[in-house]
């Protein structure tokens, strides 16, 4: 799974491409894509900040995992694999934080 910096770098790259093009429609499309990448980075950052807190219990993470099976999470094909990767990364980070 890509981390927040990946999405920020992609957004910046798309903005640079938008500045270089002389085609108005392409520029607008590239800027919209850059905004989407920024929003994804913001969402991921907020999610990780919320769930990396030391007071989040293993039960809460398990409840989040269970909730991810709900129908509203299955609307997009990429949501479940993405959430799986995020939760795995959270578990790894929490393990590193508790080992410190």
N, C-alpha and C positions, 0 to 999 in steps of 0.2 A: 504494500500500500504506500502510495506517495504521502509524504508528510506536508505540513503547511508550507514549508519553503518551496516545494515543488510547484504548488498552485500559485504562489506569489511570483515565482520566476516566469511561469507560463503567462501570467497576466501581463507582466512587464514586457515580455517578448512580443506579445500580441499588440500592445500599445506602441512599441517601437515600429512594428510592421505597419500599423495604421498611420503613423506619422510619415512613413516613406511612400505610401501609395498615393497616386493621383486620381484614383477611382473613388468617387464619393460613396457609392453603395458598399464597396469593399471596406472602406475605412469605417463606416458605421457598423458593419458586421464584425469586424475585428475588435472594435471597441466594446461591442456587446459581449463578445466572447471573453474579453479581458475582464469585464465586470462579473461575468459568471464565475470565472476562476477566482476572482477576489472574494466573491460571496461564498464559494466553496471553502476557501481558506479560512474565512471568518467563522463559518459554521463548524468546521473541523476544530479550529482553535477553541471555540466556545465549548464544544462537546468535550474535548480533552481537558480543558480547565475545570469543567464541572466534575468530571469523573476521576481526575487524578488527585483530588483532595484526599488527605490522609484519613479524614473521618468517613469516607465512603466505605461501607462494609462489603465483604464478599457477597453477602446476601443481596445487597442492593445491585451489585453487578450481575448476579445470577437472575434477579428479577428483570433487569434491563434486557438480558439475553432472552428470557422467556417472552417478554413483551415484543421483542423483535420478530417473533414468529407470528404475531398478530397480522390479520389481513391488511391493515393500513400500512404495514411495512413492506408488504409484498407487491405493492402497486408497480414498482419499477424493478426491472430485472437486476439492476446493479445494486440495489439497496441492501439486500441480505448479504452478499459477499463483502460489500464495503463495511457493513456493521460487524461482520465476523472478523474482519481484519482489524478494525478499530478496537474491538473488545480484546482480541489477542494481544494487541500492542499495549492496551491498558493493563492487562494482567502482567505482561512482561515488565512494564515500567513500575507497577506497584511492587513487584518482586524486587526490582533493583532499589526502589526507595526504601523498602523495609530492610534490605540487606545493608543499607548505609548506616 
